[in-house]
Amino acid sequence: MMATTNNDEEGGGQRRRPRDLLKSYYGITEGSDAAPAASSLCDINGANFDPNVYLSKLLKERSLMELMDKEQEMVKHIKTLDSDMQTLVYENYNKFISATDTIRKMKTDFKKMEDEMDRLATNMSAITEFSGCISAALQDRRQQITKLSGVHTLLKKLQFLFELPARLQKCIEQESYSQAVRYCAKSRKVLHQYQHMPSFHGIQEDVKQIVQQLSFKLREQFRQKNSSPKQLAECVDLLLQLNEPAEELCEEFLSYARQKIDEDLARLEQEIRLLEAQGAASKGPVVADGSVPMDILEFVDCGCNGFLSNICLVIASYNDMFLNRQHEDFFLDPFDLYRLTYFSEQLDAIAVKKLVHFVNELMKQYFDYVRQRVHLEHSTGDNTILVRSLDRFHRRLQAMNKLLPDTDFSRAGTEIVSKAARDRVSHYLLSLMQHLSDCLTDIRQSLASQNLVGKQEDRSANPSALLRKMSSSLTDQIKCVLSNLQTFIDSDITFAMKPYFHSTFCMHDVREGLVVAFIRHILKVSNEFCDGCGDKISAPPALLLILSRFCHDLEQSTIGYLLTLVDDQFLLDDSSKVTSSTELRNEARAAAQRLLNHYVQVQGLTISQMLRKSVETRDCLSSIEPRNVRAVMKRVIEDVTGIDSLVGQLYEEGIRTERTSDSTRRSYTYSNQRQASRSQWSYAPSTMDNSLMSNIQKLFSEKIEIFSKVEFNKVSVLTGIIKISLKTFLECVRLKTFGRYGLQQIQVDTHYLQLYLWRFVSDENLVHLLLDEIVGSAIHRCLDPVTMEPSVIELICERG
């Protein structure tokens, strides 16, 4: 009974073991003692699933049709699981059969291996036994055999020495120079040691003669022009093994290498001369002999693949032959080895000095040619070819530094690259300056062909269109230049991310040397129009106005946009060492203000000249009674109207003071009142001086500043021009003497001006005061101050 119980427990344990393994594989843990939740009892895929609870829940919650659908769904799912189970059983059965066959085959193979190992052990035992028998049989004769072997070796050496001259001669005839040198090196120690013996002395003399002949043959091969670098290296190595002077061999090797390298440099020089001849002739890419110069990339490739490759090969061969040469010291005693090492170190120092001098001299010449070729690159298009060529040049120089550590060619190469980048920036700056000059020339031609003061017929020639065209053209040109210069800092360019290049190029060359310098050049050119330098003396006034608005736009938005653009494209973070945006804006605002002031002065001077000539050339004492407004006054109104239209296209309206309802008539009432008062004190008996009375009236009138600051709006500009014009008119009237009709003509003219000028100024009182001053001065300078009736003046002005 106990046994049966134990068997049942063992059977149950065996059944539980696969179940536990499956649970551990699928991550199913044993349930705790706590009662499972109701939701887990109804989960058909859960570990605590209870079919009775699940069934009762379905019967309670589902209808008959839903229960039938659920039944079909479960039947279908069960069939799918059965099919999957059968597939798994079939696959596992096939794997089990395959594993059984493999185990059976392994048992057979191991049995064969055991038999072979047994046979091997038997054979090794037999061999060991047989070897012991041989050793025991030959033990008595071992010493004799060793002695005979030594004698045999000595005889072979003697035979080699006696046959050495013949062997050397045969090697020379067969041009097996390396084999002959090995024979000499092998026998040199023995012949030197036993040279006092006559037989060995004779052999040594014969060998010396043959070695001289061998050295002569090697030198002939060394001097041949068609010898490859490998053959040269072999010749030098063999001559060094024959104890030829190493310093002399260094000179000869470098001299021979110089001939081939000079050919590469001559080719580079020829390309530079071809390009210079093309630039001098300016007849296209083909010169007189039909040769086409290389572009910059081909030139650098020619230098890298020709000159640099050859000089690197020379350096490597030189290092292998003279500096890194391995000495065969297995025939030397310690003293001779020490002496050889000492002299070898001295030779290395001399050889390195000669090599460095040789390479520096050639590289200096090569750098000069590269500088000249880069300087001749004037194309303002895409910089990709130029940057790729400079990058290739920079990479090869870094490789040369590893080959010759005692030199630093990368510094000179970096200077060439930086100089090329600066030259490219300078070239672009000159191109932008020329583009600015072309834009100004186009504007002047457009203004010359179209009378901007009159009616605009061509919309493309109006100031606003010209300003937009120039502004967009210059901005696009700067953006194009910056885009072209970005190739210098591409991520795949080796020198682009070097600190000594990147910061200097981006900050000092591009931002300061190009963008800031060009902005300041624009401001300088603009200021020159105000100074009247050179061809800028006769600049049309409309050009001054356009430039003023352009500088104003620079100050408002363009400068900030351009500086932000260059900072973003060229990754500039440190702004402490560069020109600030505020500083440039202040300069631009000052230039715009100066141009606008100059424009007001020029236009005011132009109108003033007409008014001055109209007063000076007219006989005001003997004038006839006025019947109409003089033509010059109509011309003044036309010019002011044209200026108003011109300025209105570029500047905003501005702020005006509130106008009175009788602006067109106010001046006349005031003038009549003033004339009445003037007649009272002029002709009434009084002791007061007339000029004193006039000066007293000026003290109580509003002071007008003629050359005040001009604001950036249309009203302020027109106000400044009109003030200058009327002030000139006033001063000319003060210097003139009038008759009755001359005074009345001044009344008609001033009234006509007042009818139109008040609408152009910021404060109509300015026009009223100045015109009243003009009439008052004319009355004061009149010999017969009889004024015209206001109604007559109005009639004349309306008719005119």
C-alpha atoms as one frame of an Amber mdcrd trajectory, in Angstrom:
protein
   0.000   0.000   0.000   2.849   2.353   0.875   4.572   1.475  -2.397   1.397
   2.211  -4.341   1.101   5.582  -2.651   4.688   6.424  -3.433   4.202   5.397
  -7.070   1.129   7.641  -7.306   3.051  10.530  -5.811   5.930   9.958  -8.221
   3.483   9.774 -11.152   1.773  12.958 -10.015   5.136  14.695  -9.630   6.146
  13.625 -13.143   2.852  15.001 -14.518   3.225  18.248 -12.602   6.745  18.870
 -13.856   5.829  19.512 -17.536   2.911  21.623 -16.333   5.239  23.741 -14.168
   7.654  24.140 -17.047   4.871  25.332 -19.329   3.664  27.779 -16.670   7.167
  29.197 -16.208   7.566  29.504 -19.999   4.306  31.377 -20.507   4.779  33.490
 -17.348   1.868  31.968 -15.411   2.344  32.155 -11.650   0.667  30.046  -9.033
  -2.506  31.503  -7.610  -2.467  32.937  -4.164  -4.664  31.767  -1.300  -6.913
  34.816  -1.753 -10.171  34.291  -3.601  -9.986  35.259  -7.289 -12.036  38.180
  -8.521 -15.318  37.589 -10.297 -13.995  39.130 -13.492 -10.999  36.728 -13.558
 -13.363  33.724 -13.092 -15.152  34.648 -16.320 -11.940  35.279 -18.308 -11.759
  32.254 -20.607  -8.057  32.858 -21.184  -7.227  33.450 -17.515  -5.658  31.074
 -15.020  -8.682  31.254 -12.620 -11.342  30.520 -15.254 -14.441  28.768 -13.841
 -16.686  27.236 -16.569 -19.737  27.040 -14.303 -19.569  30.726 -13.365 -18.920
  31.684 -17.003 -21.883  29.597 -18.226 -24.279  30.966 -15.640 -23.220  34.498
 -16.484 -23.866  33.905 -20.183 -27.307  32.415 -19.467 -28.215  35.431 -17.390
 -26.880  38.173 -19.698 -27.297  36.848 -23.233 -30.351  36.059 -25.348 -30.916
  32.769 -27.130 -29.608  34.064 -30.446 -26.508  35.484 -28.769 -25.902  32.160
 -27.020 -26.141  30.316 -30.345 -23.715  32.774 -31.954 -21.372  32.381 -29.005
 -21.544  28.610 -29.361 -20.632  28.771 -33.053 -17.795  31.149 -32.280 -16.384
  28.824 -29.580 -16.747  25.761 -31.834 -14.877  27.559 -34.578 -12.175  28.649
 -32.119 -11.841  25.077 -30.775 -11.404  23.710 -34.291  -8.726  26.302 -34.965
  -6.890  25.357 -31.770  -7.157  21.655 -32.636  -5.713  22.328 -36.071  -2.855
  24.359 -34.587  -2.213  21.605 -32.029  -2.063  18.943 -34.742   0.368  21.072
 -36.732   2.612  21.541 -33.696   2.495  17.817 -32.891   3.439  16.967 -36.462
   6.317  19.428 -36.533   7.637  18.298 -33.156   7.326  14.663 -34.215   9.466
  15.321 -37.317  12.052  17.098 -35.179  12.056  14.245 -32.723  12.613  11.688
 -35.505  15.467  13.818 -36.919  17.062  14.130 -33.463  16.814  10.358 -32.959
  18.595   9.706 -36.265  21.289  12.204 -35.345  21.933  10.570 -31.970  22.116
   7.141 -33.562  24.640   8.429 -36.128  26.723  10.083 -33.400  26.921   6.778
 -31.506  28.269   5.046 -34.640  30.822   7.803 -35.308  32.088   7.808 -31.724
  32.572   4.053 -31.856  34.751   4.355 -34.960  36.727   7.167 -33.322  37.444
   5.039 -30.269  38.825   2.252 -32.481  41.094   4.696 -34.316  42.385   6.164
 -31.053  43.246   2.686 -29.810  45.214   1.972 -32.967  47.006   5.321 -32.651
  48.047   4.571 -29.082  49.420   1.150 -30.183  51.440   2.743 -32.995  52.899
   5.417 -30.700  54.042   2.742 -28.279  55.780   0.842 -31.089  57.489   4.010
 -32.335  58.725   4.869 -28.866  60.149   1.395 -28.418  61.844   1.443 -31.811
  63.360   4.911 -31.127  64.819   3.654 -27.858  66.471   0.718 -29.657  68.083
   3.046 -32.231  69.382   5.431 -29.566  70.944   2.558 -27.659  72.590   1.170
 -30.831  74.059   4.529 -31.988  75.090   5.918 -28.599  78.737   4.880 -29.003
  79.108   6.568 -32.402  77.323   9.869 -31.598  80.466  11.874 -30.823  82.162
  10.655 -33.954  79.159  11.598 -36.074  79.075  15.108 -34.496  82.738  15.636
 -35.231  82.366  14.481 -38.803  79.368  16.800 -39.223  81.432  19.793 -38.011
  84.250  18.903 -40.378  81.751  18.638 -43.212  80.363  22.089 -42.418  83.840
  23.602 -42.293  84.725  22.025 -45.622  81.537  23.494 -47.153  82.509  26.950
 -45.876  86.015  26.604 -47.256  84.609  25.413 -50.532  82.296  28.482 -50.600
  85.263  30.800 -49.976  87.387  29.196 -52.692  84.475  29.398 -55.134  83.471
  32.947 -54.056  85.259  34.914 -56.877  83.750  32.682 -59.515  80.290  32.933
 -57.980  80.505  36.721 -57.776  81.593  36.946 -61.395  78.745  34.713 -62.483
  76.215  36.812 -60.535  77.469  39.988 -62.219  77.181  38.388 -65.637  73.619
  37.304 -64.836  72.856  40.748 -63.274  71.957  39.059 -59.983  73.392  41.964
 -58.016  71.478  41.315 -54.823  72.763  37.709 -54.665  76.330  38.931 -55.200
  76.001  41.461 -52.375  74.681  38.739 -50.056  77.737  36.597 -50.873  80.047
  39.510 -50.092  78.320  40.289 -46.813  78.428  36.618 -45.824  82.167  36.252
 -46.466  83.398  39.711 -45.400  83.918  38.805 -41.729  85.812  35.546 -42.416
  88.082  37.057 -45.083  88.922  39.970 -42.834  89.699  37.636 -39.926  92.006
  35.319 -41.903  93.538  37.844 -44.319  97.027  37.150 -42.951  96.934  33.721
 -44.515  98.196  33.751 -48.119  95.323  31.686 -49.566  92.647  33.788 -47.915
  94.510  37.004 -48.795  94.402  36.109 -52.477  90.725  35.394 -52.301  90.155
  38.720 -50.547  91.991  40.653 -53.264  89.997  38.959 -56.003  86.782  39.725
 -54.149  87.742  43.429 -53.800  88.255  43.759 -57.545  84.948  42.088 -58.259
  83.195  44.287 -55.665  84.561  47.412 -57.400  83.163  46.117 -60.663  79.851
  45.388 -58.934  79.738  48.925 -57.474  80.371  50.388 -60.910  77.491  48.361
 -62.380  75.147  49.442 -59.614  76.055  53.112 -60.050  75.412  52.876 -63.759
  71.978  51.452 -63.080  71.394  54.139 -60.453  72.115  56.922 -62.969  69.802
  55.579 -65.661  66.854  57.928 -66.272  64.395  55.136 -66.972  65.022  53.433
 -63.638  61.946  52.960 -61.521  61.825  54.056 -57.869  61.949  50.423 -56.809
  65.122  49.835 -58.816  66.672  52.989 -57.361  65.896  51.818 -53.846  67.459
  48.424 -54.547  70.581  50.016 -56.021  71.064  52.338 -53.058  70.488  49.517
 -50.593  73.036  47.294 -52.326  75.600  50.115 -52.496  75.153  50.784 -48.811
  75.714  47.099 -48.064  78.940  47.370 -50.067  80.085  50.143 -47.686  79.760
  52.942 -50.244  79.735  56.470 -48.685  76.182  57.038 -47.513  76.390  60.835
 -47.644  77.460  60.731 -51.270  74.609  58.353 -52.072  72.155  60.735 -50.399
  73.311  63.570 -52.618  73.128  61.475 -55.760  69.680  60.098 -54.915  68.201
  63.522 -54.164  69.830  65.025 -57.243  68.336  62.347 -59.461  64.918  62.684
 -57.777  65.098  66.474 -58.250  65.185  66.036 -62.030  61.823  64.266 -62.172
  60.186  66.556 -59.605  61.383  69.618 -61.516  59.487  68.307 -64.529  56.271
  68.303 -62.463  56.922  71.850 -61.261  57.683  72.981 -64.813  54.315  71.659
 -65.922  52.545  73.598 -63.176  54.418  76.748 -64.123  53.448  76.250 -67.762
  49.758  76.066 -66.791  50.046  79.343 -64.878  51.700  81.057 -67.846  48.950
  79.785 -70.156  46.264  81.215 -67.869  48.094  84.540 -67.574  48.396  84.718
 -71.361  44.663  84.010 -71.669  43.856  86.802 -69.218  46.152  89.231 -71.027
  44.757  88.424 -74.468  41.100  88.164 -73.339  40.301  86.052 -76.370  38.628
  83.110 -74.720  40.019  79.884 -73.303  42.137  78.969 -76.324  45.525  80.671
 -76.588  47.787  81.091 -79.584  49.243  77.548 -79.628  45.847  75.893 -79.143
  46.510  74.802 -75.549  43.642  74.995 -73.078  44.592  75.926 -69.497  43.502
  73.628 -66.691  40.824  74.714 -64.291  41.728  75.035 -60.617  40.646  71.488
 -59.728  42.654  69.962 -62.560  45.633  72.085 -61.557  45.498  70.882 -57.943
  44.991  67.281 -59.062  47.992  67.617 -61.342  50.056  68.930 -58.444  48.806
  66.277 -56.004  49.036  63.310 -58.344  52.259  64.500 -59.905  54.439  66.627
 -57.676  53.170  65.613 -54.228  52.923  61.930 -55.097  56.455  61.891 -56.453
  57.900  63.825 -53.546  56.096  61.525 -51.103  57.546  58.555 -52.939  60.991
  60.117 -52.734  60.581  60.728 -48.994  59.366  57.183 -48.367  62.177  55.667
 -50.442  64.722  57.926 -48.774  63.476  56.906 -45.329  63.652  53.220 -46.222
  67.125  53.487 -47.724  68.915  55.849 -45.372  66.908  56.260 -42.157  64.975
  53.053 -41.470  67.577  50.665 -42.869  67.954  47.370 -40.956  71.544  46.242
 -40.360  72.513  42.593 -40.590  74.350  42.292 -37.305  74.442  38.534 -36.853
  78.071  38.480 -38.082  79.228  41.349 -35.818  80.707  41.237 -32.354  79.407
  43.630 -29.674  82.127  46.255 -30.228  81.590  46.390 -33.967  77.837  46.524
 -33.415  78.214  49.498 -31.061  80.453  51.312 -33.528  78.042  50.655 -36.359
  75.137  51.967 -34.289  77.049  55.146 -33.416  77.978  55.922 -36.995  74.448
  55.041 -38.098  72.960  57.677 -35.768  75.327  60.304 -37.153  74.396  59.286
 -40.682  70.689  59.553 -39.841  71.131  63.124 -38.562  72.943  64.161 -41.741
  70.441  62.357 -43.956  67.450  63.952 -42.225  68.993  67.415 -42.578  69.597
  66.914 -46.295  66.078  65.563 -46.837  64.396  68.415 -44.959  66.349  71.015
 -46.915  65.510  69.251 -50.170  61.788  68.996 -49.417  61.452  72.546 -48.021
  63.029  74.046 -51.106  60.700  72.179 -53.451  57.585  72.752 -51.339  58.281
  76.488 -51.214  58.299  76.587 -54.992  55.145  74.466 -55.154  53.329  76.734
 -52.681  54.237  79.757 -54.802  52.679  78.149 -57.864  49.514  77.235 -55.954
  49.214  80.802 -54.636  49.589  82.215 -58.128  46.994  79.827 -59.566  44.459
  80.511 -56.815  44.999  84.249 -57.231  44.138  83.928 -60.932  40.750  82.372
 -60.099  38.432  85.304 -60.772  35.151  83.563 -61.494  32.322  84.816 -59.290
  30.089  81.798 -59.882  29.882  78.622 -57.855  32.829  78.080 -55.500  32.409
  74.290 -55.391  35.346  73.566 -57.700  37.624  76.016 -55.898  36.713  74.674
 -52.434  37.088  71.052 -53.551  40.518  71.819 -54.962  41.602  73.602 -51.755
  40.247  70.730 -49.656  42.161  68.183 -51.715  45.286  70.290 -51.426  44.843
  70.547 -47.637  44.289  66.802 -47.224  47.451  65.868 -49.115  49.539  68.245
 -47.046  48.303  66.641 -43.828  49.378  63.252 -45.198  52.840  64.675 -45.910
  53.216  65.792 -42.289  52.856  62.177 -41.186  55.493  61.133 -43.697  58.007
  63.786 -42.657  57.399  64.706 -38.986  60.217  67.281 -38.818  58.254  69.667
 -41.055  54.863  71.352 -40.794  53.465  71.963 -44.254  49.866  72.113 -43.042
  50.470  75.598 -41.623  51.636  76.925 -44.979  48.742  75.104 -46.665  46.267
  76.617 -44.218  47.645  80.085 -44.934  47.103  79.480 -48.654  43.549  78.269
 -48.013  42.770  81.237 -45.749  44.308  83.654 -48.257  42.213  82.092 -51.042
  39.067  82.498 -48.935  39.935  86.137 -48.161  40.658  86.819 -51.831  37.318
  85.269 -52.743  35.555  87.507 -50.196  37.415  90.563 -51.508  36.520  89.617
 -55.061  32.866  89.289 -54.114  33.013  92.648 -52.334  34.363  94.305 -55.483
  31.644  92.565 -57.466  28.968  93.910 -55.096  30.462  97.403 -55.342  30.374
  97.196 -59.114  26.806  95.952 -58.967  25.867  98.943 -56.805  27.513 101.258
 -59.329  25.577  99.581 -62.146  22.316  99.969 -60.231  22.973 103.683 -59.690
  23.862 104.081 -63.358  20.625 102.367 -64.391  18.641 104.650 -62.103  20.328
 107.749 -63.523  19.621 106.585 -67.063  15.990 105.899 -66.213  15.653 109.309
 -64.594  17.325 110.979 -67.559  14.992 109.305 -70.044  11.862 110.002 -68.023
  11.000 113.380 -66.584  10.116 112.370 -63.041   8.991 115.836 -62.095   6.182
 115.772 -64.622   3.510 113.207 -65.285   4.614 109.596 -64.970   3.912 107.566
 -68.098   6.213 104.622 -67.513   5.405 102.927 -64.223   8.627 100.946 -64.283
  10.590 104.220 -64.223   8.895 105.797 -61.203  10.998 106.218 -58.048   9.240
 103.544 -56.024   9.786 100.958 -58.756  13.424 101.983 -59.158  13.899 101.778
 -55.380  12.326  98.321 -55.174  14.395  97.118 -58.104  17.665  98.358 -56.617
  16.865  97.105 -53.107  15.785  93.644 -54.244  18.691  93.379 -56.677  21.308
  94.240 -54.028  19.685  91.990 -51.415  19.477  89.064 -53.830  23.071  89.626
 -54.873  24.247  89.561 -51.240  22.234  86.393 -50.554  23.705  84.765 -53.646
  27.232  85.695 -52.540  26.639  84.335 -49.030  25.267  81.123 -50.503  28.371
  80.751 -52.658  30.653  81.395 -49.685  28.893  78.738 -47.613  30.727  76.081
 -49.612  33.855  77.008 -47.650  32.258  75.695 -44.418  30.516  72.556 -45.691
  30.671  69.616 -43.301  32.673  67.437 -45.708  35.478  69.997 -46.047  38.478
  69.166 -43.851  39.622  72.715 -43.165  36.098  74.066 -42.655  35.747  73.035
 -39.010  39.303  73.921 -38.019  39.157  76.665 -35.356  41.961  78.642 -36.968
  39.941  78.869 -40.216  36.252  78.788 -39.303  36.096  81.650 -36.809  38.355
  83.954 -38.823  36.587  83.259 -42.108  33.036  83.538 -40.820  33.466  86.434
 -38.436  36.165  88.663 -39.901  36.073  87.812 -43.594  32.392  87.213 -44.365
  30.510  89.255 -41.759  32.901  92.153 -41.294  34.879  92.051 -44.537  31.910
  91.496 -46.849  28.487  92.333 -45.404  29.445  95.146 -43.024  32.013  96.513
 -45.470  29.479  96.573 -48.306  26.846  98.291 -46.164  29.372 100.946 -45.203
  30.385 101.283 -48.853  26.727 101.995 -49.714  26.610 104.651 -47.013  29.919
 106.133 -48.169  28.715 106.367 -51.776  25.485 107.937 -50.564  27.360 110.530
 -48.521  29.524 111.365 -51.537  26.402 112.566 -53.349  25.975 115.091 -50.568
  29.651 116.143 -50.763  29.500 116.505 -54.562  32.604 114.412 -55.321  33.528
 113.617 -58.934  30.601 112.633 -61.160  28.229 112.948 -58.215  28.078 116.758
 -58.497  25.447 116.622 -61.219  23.350 113.886 -59.624  19.630 114.311 -60.317
  17.592 115.279 -57.241  15.343 112.239 -57.668  18.402 110.007 -57.210  19.140
 111.730 -53.894  15.578 111.078 -52.788  15.747 107.407 -53.826  19.051 106.932
 -52.018  17.658 108.633 -48.949  14.726 106.218 -48.865  17.068 103.290 -49.534
  19.302 104.251 -46.575  16.186 104.713 -44.462  15.057 101.185 -45.387  18.528
  99.928 -44.522  18.181 101.444 -41.075  14.653 100.162 -40.553  14.903  96.536
 -41.695  17.542  95.559 -44.253  20.588  95.798 -41.984  18.989  93.641 -39.296
  17.859  91.112 -41.897  21.296  90.831 -43.534  23.192  90.541 -40.240  20.759
  87.915 -38.943  21.086  86.031 -42.225  24.880  85.929 -42.119  24.881  85.010
 -38.407  22.511  82.093 -39.028  24.184  80.788 -42.183  27.716  80.974 -40.798
  26.922  79.940 -37.204  28.183  83.088 -35.475  27.537  83.134 -31.735  30.073
  85.571 -30.301  28.914  89.060 -31.214  31.273  90.905 -28.868  34.044  91.264
 -31.450  31.924  92.348 -34.412  30.165  95.503 -35.503  26.806  95.773 -33.807
  23.569  96.206 -35.671  22.818  99.374 -33.716  26.017 101.023 -34.874  25.260
 100.316 -38.535  21.673 101.462 -38.154  22.832 104.755 -36.687  25.215 105.258
 -39.606  22.460 104.435 -42.101  20.036 106.831 -40.427  22.629 109.596 -40.473
  23.249 108.992 -44.195  19.515 108.955 -44.952  19.028 112.191 -42.997  21.910
 113.862 -44.764  20.642 112.809 -48.201  17.138 114.041 -47.433  18.459 117.385
 -46.159  20.602 117.687 -49.268  17.610 116.896 -51.495  15.561 119.609 -49.799
  18.391 122.087 -50.247  18.907 121.187 -53.910  15.216 121.408 -54.774  14.812
 124.561 -52.703  17.832 126.060 -54.484  16.381 125.184 -57.895  13.083 126.930
 -57.182  14.915 129.759 -55.448  16.971 130.345 -58.589  13.810 130.771 -60.647
  12.325 133.198 -58.117  15.568 135.137 -57.792  15.944 135.564 -61.561  12.301
 136.552 -61.850  12.866 139.384 -59.353  16.324 140.491 -60.440  15.637 140.557
 -64.168  12.325 142.490 -63.851  12.113 146.288 -63.829   9.852 146.714 -60.850
   9.839 150.554 -60.999   8.428 150.906 -64.508   6.198 147.850 -64.593   2.797
 147.999 -66.181  -0.379 147.305 -64.296  -0.618 143.542 -63.649  -3.186 141.706
 -65.720  -2.188 138.083 -64.952   0.027 135.870 -62.820   3.618 135.695 -64.001
   4.644 132.415 -65.726   7.444 131.808 -63.228   4.901 131.504 -60.403   2.952
 128.948 -62.382   6.215 127.102 -62.979   6.945 127.171 -59.259   3.573 125.609
 -58.495   4.104 122.977 -61.194   7.540 122.091 -59.827   6.278 121.894 -56.253
   3.386 119.705 -57.397   5.824 117.433 -59.217   8.057 117.247 -56.167   5.013
 116.425 -54.052   4.128 113.565 -56.399   7.724 112.324 -56.430   8.201 112.401
 -52.669   4.765 110.882 -52.113   5.870 107.728 -53.971   8.693 107.150 -51.512
   7.614 108.603 -48.176   4.441 108.604 -46.120   2.190 111.653 -45.901   3.207
 112.879 -42.479   1.320 114.898 -39.859  -0.341 118.225 -40.683  -1.806 120.803
 -38.333  -5.536 121.413 -38.487  -6.387 123.685 -41.399  -8.752 126.653 -41.316
 -11.849 126.713 -43.509 -10.689 129.858 -45.375  -7.121 128.871 -46.136  -7.293
 130.264 -49.656  -8.424 133.697 -48.445  -6.817 134.192 -45.091  -3.621 135.576
 -46.457  -5.334 138.321 -48.271  -7.232 139.632 -45.258  -4.060 139.641 -43.232
  -2.161 141.395 -45.959  -4.767 144.068 -46.342  -4.771 144.715 -42.610  -1.013
 144.954 -42.660  -1.071 147.268 -45.661  -3.610 149.473 -43.937  -1.466 149.778
 -40.884   1.534 150.360 -43.136  -0.208 153.242 -44.918  -1.241 154.773 -41.627
   2.264 155.041 -40.294   3.878 155.748 -43.664   1.940 158.803 -44.617   0.496
 160.104 -41.370   2.497 162.743 -39.608   4.625 160.828 -37.123   8.130 160.964
 -35.830   8.542 157.184 -35.554  10.958 155.680 -38.030   9.390 153.279 -40.491
  12.112 150.626 -40.208  11.851 150.722 -36.440   8.140 150.024 -36.685   8.792
 147.106 -39.004  11.334 145.633 -36.633   8.911 145.981 -33.717   6.295 144.035
 -35.646   8.844 141.238 -36.344   9.510 140.861 -32.663   5.898 139.832 -32.071
   5.636 137.562 -35.126   6.401 133.852 -34.936  10.046 132.993 -35.649  10.450
 130.634 -38.625  13.487 128.353 -38.775  14.265 127.948 -42.457  16.868 125.169
 -42.342  15.261 123.019 -39.679  15.534 119.233 -39.452  13.650 117.386 -42.152
  11.577 114.414 -41.055  11.161 111.259 -43.114   7.747 112.147 -44.539   6.354
 114.031 -47.501   4.935 117.006 -45.613   8.236 117.741 -43.880  10.182 117.559
 -47.169   7.776 119.902 -49.002   7.725 122.263 -46.043  11.503 122.536 -46.116
  11.611 123.208 -49.861   8.866 125.827 -49.713  10.478 127.592 -46.743  13.800
 127.878 -48.581  12.099 129.088 -51.756   9.937 131.722 -50.063  12.822 132.883
 -47.896  14.878 133.457 -51.036  11.962 135.284 -52.612  11.717 137.451 -49.509
  15.423 138.342 -49.501  15.345 139.200 -53.194  12.328 141.471 -52.634  14.154
 143.234 -49.795  16.968 144.146 -52.192  14.660 145.525 -54.874  12.915 148.931
 -55.212   9.318 148.780 -56.452   6.908 151.090 -58.144   3.127 150.978 -57.702
   2.533 148.294 -60.328   5.583 146.345 -59.242   4.083 146.139 -55.749   0.730
 145.095 -57.152   2.418 142.360 -59.246   4.009 141.045 -56.040   0.550 141.022
 -54.472  -0.870 138.996 -57.367   2.064 136.554 -57.355   2.005 135.969 -53.594
  -1.737 135.470 -53.604  -1.395 132.925 -56.410   1.318 131.113 -54.450  -0.825
 131.177 -51.330  -3.740 129.605 -53.205  -1.698 126.444 -53.846   1.272 126.245
 -51.475  -0.675 125.984 -48.227  -1.815 122.453 -49.050   1.797 121.144 -49.299
   3.134 122.254 -45.900   2.668 120.904 -42.410   1.392 124.240 -41.067  -0.300
 126.728 -43.414   0.671 129.586 -41.093   4.251 129.206 -42.346   3.151 130.082
 -45.869   0.945 132.909 -44.600   3.708 134.462 -42.529   6.358 134.251 -45.252
   4.064 135.572 -47.963   2.961 138.407 -45.680   6.639 139.161 -45.059   7.204
 139.327 -48.808   4.278 141.682 -49.363   5.288 143.748 -46.347   8.865 144.052
 -47.607   7.610 145.043 -51.059   5.410 147.743 -49.514   8.361 148.918 -47.446
  10.554 149.111 -50.590   7.845 150.712 -52.727   8.053 154.373 -53.758   4.281
 154.628 -54.349   2.709 152.032 -52.037  -0.786 151.819 -53.456  -2.116 148.251
 -53.185  -4.552 146.471 -55.463  -8.068 145.683 -54.396  -8.472 142.096 -53.105
 -11.355 141.378 -55.473  -9.232 142.361 -58.449  -6.381 140.164 -57.230  -8.699
 137.215 -56.843 -10.121 137.741 -60.298  -6.668 137.862 -61.870  -5.563 134.724
 -60.011  -8.715 132.822 -60.948  -8.284 133.837 -64.572  -4.582 132.862 -64.474
